[in-house]
Amino acid sequence: MADEKPIVWRTKHGELTLGQIAELQPGLGQLMPLMSERYWICYYAAKGGNWALAAYQLNGLRSLFKKANTTRPKYKAMLESYAKAIFDPLALHIEAKNFVEFEKCYIQGIELANKMHGSTHHPEIIWKLPPTPPQHLELGPCV
């Protein structure tokens, strides 16, 4: 409605409209590096036998996808489809502590993500698994 006044919220720093607040929310360009890091850690945690850390990273990925669904609803169906096709089976493989099946599904996740980048007009984004594990976490079996 053109004659409606925008909703304004007062902060200690001034006033912001609801539209301004919405524009501050992270887009996929900001969320994807976080997703990428969690996906990377998830792989090497599973490979090292730290299944609890792999599960934790996968749950973090699900949370980031929910944020992306909220801030970029036009991608919601695509992200939900990815989660069902990749995250659900990965969770089962983590629970079963089956790295062979985990790795197969994980690689399918990379391939699907890269196809999705192409279908969203970003073929320049080609994710690959880093050849070395992250050095800042213990990736072996936890006590």
Disulfide bonds with the S-S distance in Angstrom:
none
